[in-house]
Amino acid sequence: MWKEIKNYALLWDSKKRKGIVKVLLVDDVYYKIVVKSAKELNAIANILREEKNLSYNIISGSIACGWKPSSDENEFSYFAQE
């Protein structure tokens, strides 16, 4: 199920060399995304900072942007086929 992202926070632990992206959804529930590289954290941060209409899939952990998806689980299923 896709839900709109209301806010986010980024953390990079330089000793452990991993990061966390915390997203706050419109229903005021937080989700954590663990990232394994600074490059991955930077890519996600750029999406969150620059794009509009951000959504988070609470089942798959995916982030989408560009248009508001419906709550249909298969709305972005074509991404998984690549």
Short mmCIF file of the C-alpha atoms (twelve columns), coordinates in Angstrom:
data_MODEL
# 
_entry.id   MODEL 
# 
loop_
_atom_site.group_PDB 
_atom_site.id 
_atom_site.type_symbol 
_atom_site.label_atom_id 
_atom_site.label_alt_id 
_atom_site.label_comp_id 
_atom_site.label_asym_id 
_atom_site.label_seq_id 
_atom_site.Cartn_x 
_atom_site.Cartn_y 
_atom_site.Cartn_z 
_atom_site.pdbx_PDB_model_num 
ATOM 1  C CA . MET A 1  0.000  0.000  0.000   1 
ATOM 2  C CA . TRP A 2  1.368  3.415  -1.032  1 
ATOM 3  C CA . LYS A 3  1.235  6.360  1.364   1 
ATOM 4  C CA . GLU A 4  2.369  9.937  0.924   1 
ATOM 5  C CA . ILE A 5  5.646  10.970 2.596   1 
ATOM 6  C CA . LYS A 6  5.157  13.960 4.874   1 
ATOM 7  C CA . ASN A 7  8.746  14.400 6.088   1 
ATOM 8  C CA . TYR A 8  12.063 12.560 6.379   1 
ATOM 9  C CA . ALA A 9  15.375 12.422 8.260   1 
ATOM 10 C CA . LEU A 10 18.790 11.083 7.188   1 
ATOM 11 C CA . LEU A 11 21.552 9.523  9.296   1 
ATOM 12 C CA . TRP A 12 24.973 8.257  8.209   1 
ATOM 13 C CA . ASP A 13 27.117 6.343  10.735  1 
ATOM 14 C CA . SER A 14 30.677 6.744  9.473   1 
ATOM 15 C CA . LYS A 15 32.092 4.138  11.874  1 
ATOM 16 C CA . LYS A 16 29.616 1.404  10.918  1 
ATOM 17 C CA . ARG A 17 29.501 2.638  7.307   1 
ATOM 18 C CA . LYS A 18 25.731 2.369  7.044   1 
ATOM 19 C CA . GLY A 19 22.846 4.766  7.159   1 
ATOM 20 C CA . ILE A 20 19.188 5.142  7.945   1 
ATOM 21 C CA . VAL A 21 16.480 7.081  6.174   1 
ATOM 22 C CA . LYS A 22 13.470 7.675  8.373   1 
ATOM 23 C CA . VAL A 23 10.261 8.653  6.575   1 
ATOM 24 C CA . LEU A 24 7.184  10.121 8.239   1 
ATOM 25 C CA . LEU A 25 3.978  9.347  6.382   1 
ATOM 26 C CA . VAL A 26 0.789  11.401 6.274   1 
ATOM 27 C CA . ASP A 27 -0.802 9.141  8.880   1 
ATOM 28 C CA . ASP A 28 2.053  10.105 11.292  1 
ATOM 29 C CA . VAL A 29 3.675  6.661  11.204  1 
ATOM 30 C CA . TYR A 30 7.476  6.376  10.816  1 
ATOM 31 C CA . TYR A 31 9.340  3.796  8.713   1 
ATOM 32 C CA . LYS A 32 13.092 3.160  8.604   1 
ATOM 33 C CA . ILE A 33 15.063 2.344  5.470   1 
ATOM 34 C CA . VAL A 34 18.533 0.921  6.139   1 
ATOM 35 C CA . VAL A 35 21.119 1.808  3.500   1 
ATOM 36 C CA . LYS A 36 24.452 0.056  3.039   1 
ATOM 37 C CA . SER A 37 26.500 2.773  1.346   1 
ATOM 38 C CA . ALA A 38 26.968 6.534  1.306   1 
ATOM 39 C CA . LYS A 39 26.178 6.451  -2.413  1 
ATOM 40 C CA . GLU A 40 22.799 4.815  -1.765  1 
ATOM 41 C CA . LEU A 41 22.015 7.316  1.009   1 
ATOM 42 C CA . ASN A 42 22.906 10.190 -1.314  1 
ATOM 43 C CA . ALA A 43 20.673 8.833  -4.093  1 
ATOM 44 C CA . ILE A 44 17.684 8.507  -1.761  1 
ATOM 45 C CA . ALA A 45 18.399 11.931 -0.238  1 
ATOM 46 C CA . ASN A 46 18.411 13.524 -3.694  1 
ATOM 47 C CA . ILE A 47 15.037 11.989 -4.497  1 
ATOM 48 C CA . LEU A 48 13.550 13.158 -1.201  1 
ATOM 49 C CA . ARG A 49 14.974 16.681 -1.553  1 
ATOM 50 C CA . GLU A 50 14.316 17.331 -5.232  1 
ATOM 51 C CA . GLU A 51 11.201 15.421 -6.262  1 
ATOM 52 C CA . LYS A 52 7.514  16.137 -5.705  1 
ATOM 53 C CA . ASN A 53 4.626  13.841 -4.801  1 
ATOM 54 C CA . LEU A 54 6.723  11.405 -2.771  1 
ATOM 55 C CA . SER A 55 5.161  8.102  -1.748  1 
ATOM 56 C CA . TYR A 56 6.394  5.140  0.301   1 
ATOM 57 C CA . ASN A 57 5.183  1.559  -0.052  1 
ATOM 58 C CA . ILE A 58 4.716  0.204  3.465   1 
ATOM 59 C CA . ILE A 59 4.876  -3.392 2.229   1 
ATOM 60 C CA . SER A 60 7.862  -3.370 -0.144  1 
ATOM 61 C CA . GLY A 61 9.781  -0.396 1.285   1 
ATOM 62 C CA . SER A 62 9.939  1.336  -2.105  1 
ATOM 63 C CA . ILE A 63 9.948  5.098  -2.664  1 
ATOM 64 C CA . ALA A 64 8.160  6.582  -5.679  1 
ATOM 65 C CA . CYS A 65 7.875  10.118 -6.982  1 
ATOM 66 C CA . GLY A 66 6.435  12.100 -9.836  1 
ATOM 67 C CA . TRP A 67 2.721  11.434 -9.473  1 
ATOM 68 C CA . LYS A 68 0.431  10.401 -6.705  1 
ATOM 69 C CA . PRO A 69 -0.054 6.637  -6.901  1 
ATOM 70 C CA . SER A 70 -3.316 5.033  -5.991  1 
ATOM 71 C CA . SER A 71 -3.428 2.742  -2.985  1 
ATOM 72 C CA . ASP A 72 -3.323 -0.193 -5.426  1 
ATOM 73 C CA . GLU A 73 -0.375 -2.417 -4.520  1 
ATOM 74 C CA . ASN A 74 0.438  -3.156 -8.173  1 
ATOM 75 C CA . GLU A 75 0.533  0.484  -9.291  1 
ATOM 76 C CA . PHE A 76 4.337  0.438  -9.612  1 
ATOM 77 C CA . SER A 77 4.836  -3.278 -10.163 1 
ATOM 78 C CA . TYR A 78 6.656  -2.663 -13.460 1 
ATOM 79 C CA . PHE A 79 9.688  -1.374 -11.484 1 
ATOM 80 C CA . ALA A 80 10.245 -4.849 -10.049 1 
ATOM 81 C CA . GLN A 81 10.382 -6.394 -13.542 1 
ATOM 82 C CA . GLU A 82 13.550 -4.547 -14.584 1 
# 
